[in-house]
Amino acid sequence: MSRIIDTRFLRSRYYSVLLILGLMAVASLVYTNHLLGQIERTHRAAVTVKQEQLTVETVVKRSFALLGAPGVIERNVQSMRLRQAVERLSESRAATRATHVQGGNSALWAGLGETLQQLHDYSDLVVGAATEFEAEGGRDAAKVDRLLNIADAYLTPGYEEVMRTLDRALGGQIARMRLSATAMVGAILGVLVLLLFVVFRPMEREILSTQTDLETARRSAEEAERNARDAADQLAESIEALSDGFIMLDADARLVMCNSRFRETYARAAHALVPGTPFADILKQGLENGQWDVPRKDWGIWIERRMEVLRKGAGELVQQLGDGHWVVVRDRRTPSGHYVGIRTDITQLKQREEELKAMTAALRTAKERAEAADLAKSEFLANMSHEIRTPMNGVLGMTELLLNTELDDRQRSYLEIISKSGSALLTIINDILDFSKIDAGKLELDPISFDMRLAVEDVVTLVSSRAKEKNLEAIVRYAPDLPDMLIGDAGRVRQVITNLVGNAVKFTEEGHVLVDVDGKIVDGTAKLRVSVVDTGIGIPRDKLGAVFEKFEQADTSSTRRYTGTGLGLTISKRIVEAMGGQIGVSSQLGKGSTFWFTVDLPVDAEAKAVPKIVPDLRGLRVLIVDDIDVNRQILIEQVASWGMRPVAVSSGPDGIAELHAAKEAGDPYRVAILDYQMPEMDGRELALAIKDDPEISGTLLMMLTSVGQRGDARRFREIGVAGYLLKPARSAMLLDTIAAIVRDDIVGDQRLVTQHSLREEAAHMARTEETPSAPPVRRTVLIAEDNEVNRLVVEQMLFGQDFDLLFAETGAQAVVAFEKHRPEIVLMDVSMPEMDGYEATARLRAFEDENGLERTPVVGLTAHAMKGDRERCIEAGMDDYLTKPVKQDELIAMLRHWLFGEEAPLRASA
């Protein structure tokens, strides 16, 4: 029983001890926590006191830095740094006071109150002295000395006393905590010791390391301050190095800083550029010193507008300063509310702008003068055209009439020389006028639907007479797969081909001139390449680049054989380029040249397709005998496109051998196309040989010759030739001739088929299809012409035609004759005295309108051939026009077109 009691007692004592120890431990923890709070607040107070002391040192350093700043930028920066240090000192002082108020142990802080208050008073002195120093511009060294004396005399001893008091208080607190813990826990010394080592020992180490931390913080703050100062210095140097003026204003639009470039730009307001000066005052000072040229009565409005632009924070404007300089002003507002501005000097740019305006005005004046000169040139050319063409009309017209009369050989020779010389002179005139129109940029294209194949053949036919005179072959190749009907300016296309072919014939003494038209169809457009190949003298390589230049020829010597203006190729180049194409040349000296041009022409989809394959000639065997390879290739291509089976050989003996071989093979040739001019055995000898050979004499023979002579038809008929055509033979004519000789052979007709017989046959068929009509009625033609020679020319050209002629020498006489006789057509000269043709035509139209009469055709006769002459004729009320010198066939065709509705005459583009 006693053991149980003892055990319980001991156990209760044990638990009691444990409870007491626990209570003591809890009390110790609570007390220790309270003590830790006191120690932590003591640490914060020590840190804030140290920070306040460091800030005082910073204020003193900033004051010295501001006092010694050399430049405006440096003074602005140091002034800003001093204000920041003063602000931090005020913040540090407030933090120290707050820590003092919040101190937990009044006994600990009671002795520090007076010392801390003294420290705060000293800080107030420092703040006041620094603020006063900075506000007065930072130039008074006495105030900096006073600030230093305050810090040396009062602040440092006070700080040392406070720190020693804190250290003593902290040490006494820790000692009392240990004594209390030892007396309180007694028996649980080990636990308290453990608590001391576990809890208070690290805390003691933390307290002991506080001084080290404060020193480290001070060094870090000084390093950060140096870095900030270096960054500020770099920024200041960068701003100072700007080529543009720079200004910074605070949120209240007061000057913070500006660089030297800004001061140079606004030199007349430089004295007002002091940090802290309101921007509006700077503007006013500048106005007073003539920085900006603004009337005094408008200063207030001007400043307000300028401040409004600044407040928008994104403005940009151009100013002219009082010294004549121009400046672009750009202001921006920063996120912190400050303003930064850039001033760019654009005086040189403005000067160049003024120079450019002056240059533009000069160019405009020069352009107007050039246009006036161009107009004068055009008028001069028009007048010269009229003055030259008027007598040329008489010369060429009378020459043409005389050539149609009975003449002996000597007279005809003289007249032919006159005609050729006049035509050559007219060609030169036309070239010069045409070039003047193109050179003045007045070339206009008139696209219409036309037969490209026929146009090429027409051109070659026109120049073939010149080729025959030189015993040249004029050859045309038109790719079979190309369509005939295209859309373009037919006159200009003919003009280019005529120039190139005429040029080739001029410079070729022997051989041939080939016009090759090739290309392809892409999306309804014919992409053509027209080549004119000759076997002439060729062009030296160093002259190729100049052949398309105006007034240039490959041979420019005074003894050159080939005459001309040198404008034909230039005009061709301009026309081709106007049509969107290209033109070029390749040549070998002594072997010939190839002039080519490309042009894209839309295919006329609405044109009726003409079938190229003739059903009754399909499969017909045709032998071609020609010594020129190009001719053979072209004929093979044409004949094959019509469904026939051609074979070509290069000589008469080869032709005879081929005919025999085909006969023996059971597939004889039905038609043989023979070239007349061939070496060794010409076409006549070959034809005789074929007809004398019984095995091949049934072959139908067609003769192609480049030289037509009187009696050819009779001689060819005598040797058994069935068809005869002059080169270059049109494609359609060649096909019609083959078909005609095959048809005549079938029906037993022994006639000779020629182009004349084909035309007569076509005309006869057309007449038989027409209904009989009454004999033609004579028509009255009124001719208004002031030149006596020209009146005589027209009269003789129309002699023997179904026309009655009336003449008027002036426009006024023409109006009277028209009202009296009412002619069926009027030939109206444009240039006449008293009343010109334009006014006379207007009078005729007015007379018709007043009397309700039908419109009478009026055809203008003009020696003008410049751009706009045709349009002026039409605008004056005329229906058509002819350019002098007038040709007889063109004049008759024009009259028959307007009086009888016949096909209009074909003329080159004006």
Residue pairs with C-beta under 8 A, 6 or more apart in sequence:
17 187
21 185
21 187
21 188
21 191
24 184
24 185
24 188
25 185
25 188
25 191
25 195
27 184
28 181
28 184
28 185
28 192
28 195
31 177
31 180
32 177
32 181
32 195
32 199
32 200
34 104
35 173
35 177
36 203
37 104
38 103
38 104
38 105
38 108
38 173
39 170
39 173
39 203
39 207
41 99
41 102
41 103
41 104
42 103
42 108
42 166
42 169
42 170
43 207
43 210
44 99
45 96
45 99
45 100
45 103
45 166
46 163
46 166
46 210
46 214
47 210
47 214
47 217
48 92
48 95
48 96
48 99
49 96
49 116
49 119
49 159
49 162
49 163
49 166
50 163
50 214
50 218
51 92
51 95
52 89
52 92
52 93
52 95
52 96
52 119
52 123
53 155
53 156
53 159
54 218
54 221
55 85
55 88
55 89
55 92
56 89
56 122
56 123
56 126
56 151
56 155
57 151
58 85
58 88
58 89
58 225
59 82
59 85
59 86
59 89
59 126
59 127
59 130
59 147
60 126
60 144
60 147
60 148
60 151
62 78
62 81
62 82
62 85
62 130
63 82
63 130
63 133
63 134
63 138
63 143
63 144
63 147
64 144
65 78
65 81
65 82
66 75
66 78
66 79
66 81
66 82
66 133
66 134
66 138
67 138
67 139
67 141
67 144
69 75
69 77
69 78
69 79
69 138
72 257
72 258
72 260
72 263
72 273
73 236
73 239
73 240
73 257
73 259
74 236
75 138
75 275
76 256
76 257
76 275
77 232
77 233
77 236
77 257
78 138
79 134
79 138
79 275
80 256
81 229
81 232
82 130
82 133
82 134
82 138
83 134
85 130
86 127
86 130
86 131
86 134
89 123
89 126
89 127
89 130
90 127
92 123
93 120
93 123
93 124
93 127
96 116
96 119
96 120
97 116
97 120
100 109
100 112
100 113
100 116
103 109
105 173
108 169
108 173
111 165
111 169
112 162
112 165
112 166
112 169
115 158
115 161
115 162
115 165
116 162
118 154
118 158
119 155
119 158
119 159
119 162
122 150
122 154
122 155
122 158
123 155
125 150
125 154
126 147
126 150
126 151
126 155
129 143
129 146
129 147
129 150
130 147
132 143
133 140
133 143
133 144
133 147
136 143
170 207
174 200
174 204
174 207
177 200
178 196
181 192
181 195
181 196
182 189
182 192
185 191
185 192
239 246
239 257
239 259
240 259
240 260
242 259
242 261
243 261
244 261
244 342
244 343
244 344
244 345
245 258
245 259
245 261
245 262
245 263
245 264
245 265
245 266
245 327
245 341
245 342
245 343
245 344
245 345
246 258
246 259
246 261
246 262
246 340
246 341
246 342
246 343
247 255
247 257
247 258
247 259
247 262
247 339
247 340
247 341
247 343
248 255
248 256
248 257
248 258
248 338
248 339
248 340
248 341
249 255
249 256
249 279
249 310
249 338
249 339
249 340
249 341
250 256
250 337
250 338
250 339
251 336
251 337
251 338
252 278
253 278
253 279
253 280
253 307
253 310
253 311
253 339
254 275
254 276
254 277
254 278
254 279
255 273
255 274
255 275
255 276
255 277
255 278
255 279
255 282
256 275
256 338
257 275
258 273
261 343
262 273
262 343
263 270
263 273
265 321
265 325
265 327
265 343
265 345
266 273
266 286
266 291
266 321
266 343
267 323
268 286
268 289
268 290
268 291
268 322
268 323
269 282
269 283
269 285
269 286
269 289
269 291
271 285
272 281
272 282
272 285
272 286
273 282
279 307
279 310
279 339
280 303
280 307
283 292
283 302
283 303
283 306
283 307
284 299
284 303
286 292
287 294
287 296
287 299
287 302
287 303
290 322
291 321
291 322
292 302
292 319
292 321
292 322
293 320
293 321
293 322
294 302
309 315
309 317
309 331
310 331
310 339
310 341
313 331
313 332
313 333
313 339
314 331
314 332
314 333
315 329
315 330
315 331
316 328
316 329
316 330
316 331
317 328
317 329
318 326
318 327
318 328
318 329
318 346
319 326
319 327
319 329
320 326
320 327
321 327
324 347
325 345
325 347
326 345
326 346
326 347
326 349
326 350
327 343
327 344
327 345
327 346
328 343
328 344
328 346
329 341
329 343
330 341
330 342
330 343
330 344
331 339
331 340
331 341
332 339
332 340
332 341
333 339
334 340
374 440
377 436
377 440
378 436
378 440
378 866
378 867
381 432
381 433
381 436
381 866
382 864
382 866
382 869
385 429
385 433
385 863
385 864
385 865
385 866
386 831
386 862
386 863
386 864
387 863
388 429
388 863
389 426
389 429
389 863
389 864
389 865
389 883
389 884
389 885
390 787
390 790
390 863
390 884
391 789
392 422
392 425
392 426
392 429
392 884
392 885
393 787
393 789
393 790
393 793
393 863
393 884
393 885
393 886
394 787
394 789
394 790
394 792
394 793
394 885
395 418
395 422
395 885
396 419
396 422
396 423
396 426
396 885
396 887
397 790
397 793
397 794
397 796
397 797
397 885
397 886
397 888
398 789
398 792
398 793
398 796
399 415
399 418
399 419
399 422
400 419
400 797
400 887
400 888
401 793
401 796
401 797
401 888
402 415
403 412
403 415
403 416
403 419
407 415
422 885
426 885
428 564
428 565
430 865
431 565
431 567
431 568
431 571
432 565
432 567
433 865
433 866
434 567
434 571
435 550
435 567
435 570
435 571
436 866
437 443
437 866
437 867
438 571
438 574
438 575
438 578
439 550
439 574
440 867
442 867
442 868
443 574
443 575
443 578
443 867
444 867
445 488
445 489
445 492
445 578
445 579
446 489
446 491
446 909
447 487
447 488
447 489
448 487
448 488
448 489
448 490
449 485
449 486
449 487
449 604
449 606
449 607
450 485
450 486
450 487
450 488
450 490
450 493
451 484
451 485
452 478
452 482
452 483
452 484
452 485
452 486
452 493
452 517
452 526
452 528
452 601
453 478
453 482
453 484
453 517
453 731
454 484
454 730
454 732
455 490
455 493
455 494
455 497
456 476
456 478
456 497
456 515
456 517
456 530
457 476
457 478
457 728
457 730
457 731
458 494
458 906
459 494
459 497
459 498
459 501
459 515
460 474
460 475
460 476
460 501
460 515
460 728
461 728
461 730
462 498
463 474
463 498
463 501
463 502
463 505
464 474
464 706
464 726
464 727
464 728
466 502
466 505
467 473
467 474
467 505
467 513
467 706
468 706
468 707
468 708
470 505
470 508
470 509
470 510
471 510
471 677
471 706
471 707
472 505
472 508
472 510
472 511
472 512
472 513
472 706
473 511
473 512
473 513
473 628
473 631
473 677
473 706
473 727
474 501
474 505
474 512
474 513
474 706
474 727
474 728
475 512
475 513
475 514
475 515
475 628
475 630
475 631
475 634
475 727
475 728
476 514
476 515
476 517
476 634
476 728
476 731
477 514
477 515
477 516
477 517
477 518
477 630
477 633
477 634
477 637
478 517
478 731
479 517
479 518
479 519
479 637
480 612
480 637
480 638
480 640
480 641
482 517
482 518
482 519
482 521
482 526
482 528
483 521
483 526
483 603
483 604
483 607
483 609
484 607
484 610
485 603
485 604
485 607
486 526
486 601
486 602
486 603
486 604
487 601
487 602
487 603
487 604
488 579
488 599
488 601
488 602
489 579
489 909
491 907
491 908
491 909
492 575
492 578
492 579
492 909
493 599
494 908
495 571
495 572
495 575
495 908
495 909
496 530
496 572
496 575
496 576
496 597
497 515
497 530
497 532
499 568
499 569
499 571
499 572
500 530
500 532
500 569
500 572
500 595
500 597
501 513
501 515
501 532
502 568
503 532
503 568
503 569
503 595
504 513
504 532
504 533
504 534
504 536
504 593
504 595
505 513
505 534
506 562
506 564
507 534
507 536
507 537
507 562
507 593
508 534
508 535
508 536
508 537
508 592
509 536
509 537
510 535
511 534
511 535
511 536
511 592
512 534
512 535
512 628
512 630
512 631
513 532
513 533
513 534
513 535
514 531
514 532
514 533
514 534
514 630
515 530
515 531
515 532
516 530
516 531
516 532
516 533
517 528
517 529
517 530
518 528
518 529
518 531
519 526
519 527
519 528
519 529
520 526
520 527
521 527
521 603
524 602
524 603
524 605
525 600
525 601
525 602
525 603
526 600
526 601
526 602
526 603
527 598
527 600
528 598
528 599
528 600
528 601
529 596
529 597
529 598
530 596
530 597
530 598
530 599
531 594
531 595
531 596
532 594
532 595
532 596
533 592
533 593
533 594
533 630
534 592
534 593
534 594
535 591
535 592
536 592
536 593
537 589
537 590
538 587
538 588
538 589
538 590
538 591
538 592
538 593
539 547
539 554
539 585
539 587
539 589
539 593
540 554
540 589
541 587
541 589
543 554
544 585
544 586
544 587
546 552
546 554
547 553
547 554
547 569
547 585
548 569
548 570
548 572
548 573
548 583
548 585
549 566
549 570
550 566
550 567
550 570
551 565
551 566
551 567
551 570
552 566
552 570
553 560
553 562
553 564
553 566
555 561
555 562
569 595
572 583
572 597
573 583
576 582
576 583
576 597
576 598
576 599
577 583
579 599
580 599
580 600
581 597
581 598
581 599
581 600
582 597
582 598
583 595
583 596
583 597
583 598
584 595
584 596
584 597
585 593
585 594
585 595
585 596
586 593
586 594
586 596
587 593
587 594
612 641
612 642
613 641
613 642
613 643
614 642
614 643
614 735
614 739
616 739
616 742
617 642
617 643
617 644
617 738
617 739
617 742
618 643
618 644
619 643
619 644
619 645
620 643
620 644
620 645
620 670
620 671
620 738
620 742
621 644
621 645
621 646
621 647
621 662
621 667
621 668
621 669
621 670
621 671
622 639
622 644
622 645
622 646
622 647
622 669
622 670
622 671
622 672
622 673
622 738
623 646
623 647
623 648
623 649
623 655
623 658
623 659
623 662
623 669
623 671
623 672
623 673
623 699
624 632
624 635
624 636
624 639
624 646
624 647
624 648
624 649
624 672
624 673
625 648
625 649
625 650
625 651
625 652
625 654
625 655
625 672
625 673
625 674
625 675
625 678
625 683
625 686
626 632
626 635
626 648
626 650
626 673
626 674
626 675
626 678
626 704
627 650
627 651
627 675
627 678
627 679
628 675
629 650
631 675
632 648
632 650
633 648
635 646
635 648
635 673
636 646
636 647
636 648
638 731
638 734
638 735
639 646
639 673
639 738
640 646
642 735
644 738
647 658
647 669
649 655
649 657
649 658
651 678
651 679
651 680
651 681
652 678
652 680
652 681
652 682
652 683
652 685
652 686
652 689
653 680
653 681
655 672
655 674
655 686
655 690
656 686
656 689
656 690
656 693
656 696
658 669
659 668
659 669
659 672
659 690
659 696
659 699
660 695
660 696
662 668
662 669
663 695
663 696
668 696
668 698
668 699
669 699
670 699
670 700
670 742
671 699
671 700
671 701
671 702
671 738
671 741
671 742
672 690
672 699
672 700
672 701
672 702
673 702
673 704
674 683
674 686
674 687
674 701
674 702
674 703
674 704
675 683
675 704
675 705
676 682
676 683
676 684
676 703
676 704
676 705
676 706
676 707
677 683
677 705
677 706
677 707
678 686
681 689
683 703
683 704
683 705
684 715
684 719
687 701
687 703
687 716
687 719
687 720
687 721
688 719
690 696
690 697
690 699
690 701
690 720
691 697
691 701
691 719
691 720
697 720
700 722
700 723
700 741
700 742
700 745
701 720
701 721
701 722
701 723
702 721
702 722
702 723
702 724
702 725
702 737
702 738
702 741
703 716
703 721
703 723
703 724
703 725
704 725
704 726
704 727
704 729
705 712
705 724
705 725
705 726
705 727
706 726
706 727
708 726
712 724
713 724
713 752
713 754
716 724
716 752
717 752
721 752
722 741
722 744
722 745
722 752
722 753
723 737
723 738
723 740
723 741
723 752
723 753
723 754
724 752
724 753
724 754
725 733
725 734
725 737
725 754
725 755
726 755
729 737
733 755
733 758
736 758
737 753
737 755
737 758
740 753
740 757
740 758
741 753
743 749
744 750
744 751
744 753
751 757
776 802
776 900
777 802
778 802
778 803
778 804
779 802
779 803
779 804
779 823
779 824
779 825
779 895
779 899
780 803
780 804
780 805
780 806
780 821
780 822
780 823
780 824
780 825
781 798
781 803
781 804
781 805
781 806
781 823
781 824
781 825
781 826
781 827
781 895
782 806
782 807
782 808
782 814
782 817
782 818
782 821
782 823
782 825
782 826
782 827
783 791
783 794
783 795
783 805
783 806
783 807
783 808
783 826
783 827
784 807
784 808
784 809
784 810
784 811
784 813
784 814
784 826
784 827
784 828
784 829
784 832
784 837
784 840
785 791
785 794
785 807
785 808
785 809
785 827
785 829
785 832
785 861
786 809
786 810
786 829
786 831
786 832
786 833
787 829
790 829
790 861
790 884
791 807
791 809
793 886
794 805
794 827
794 886
794 891
795 805
795 807
797 886
797 888
797 891
797 892
798 805
798 891
798 892
798 895
801 892
801 895
803 895
806 817
806 821
806 823
808 814
808 816
808 817
809 832
810 832
810 833
810 834
810 835
811 832
811 834
811 835
811 836
811 837
811 839
811 840
811 843
812 834
812 835
812 840
814 826
814 828
814 840
814 844
815 835
815 840
815 843
815 844
815 847
817 823
818 826
818 844
818 847
818 856
819 847
822 853
822 856
823 856
824 856
824 857
824 899
825 856
825 857
825 858
825 859
825 895
825 898
825 899
826 844
826 856
826 857
826 858
826 859
827 859
827 861
828 837
828 840
828 841
828 858
828 859
828 860
828 861
828 878
829 837
829 860
829 861
829 862
830 836
830 837
830 838
830 860
830 861
830 862
830 863
830 864
830 869
830 873
831 837
831 862
831 863
831 864
832 840
835 843
837 860
837 861
837 862
837 876
837 878
838 872
838 873
838 876
841 858
841 860
841 876
841 877
841 878
842 876
842 877
844 856
844 858
844 877
845 855
845 877
847 853
848 854
848 855
848 856
855 879
857 879
857 880
857 898
857 899
858 877
858 878
858 879
859 878
859 879
859 880
859 881
859 882
859 894
859 895
859 898
860 873
860 876
860 878
860 880
860 881
860 882
861 881
861 882
861 884
861 886
862 869
862 873
862 881
862 882
862 883
862 884
863 883
863 884
864 883
865 883
865 910
867 910
869 881
869 910
870 881
870 910
873 880
873 881
879 898
880 894
880 898
882 890
882 891
882 894
883 907
883 910
889 905
890 905
890 907
893 902
893 903
893 904
893 905
894 904
894 905
896 902
897 903
897 904
897 905
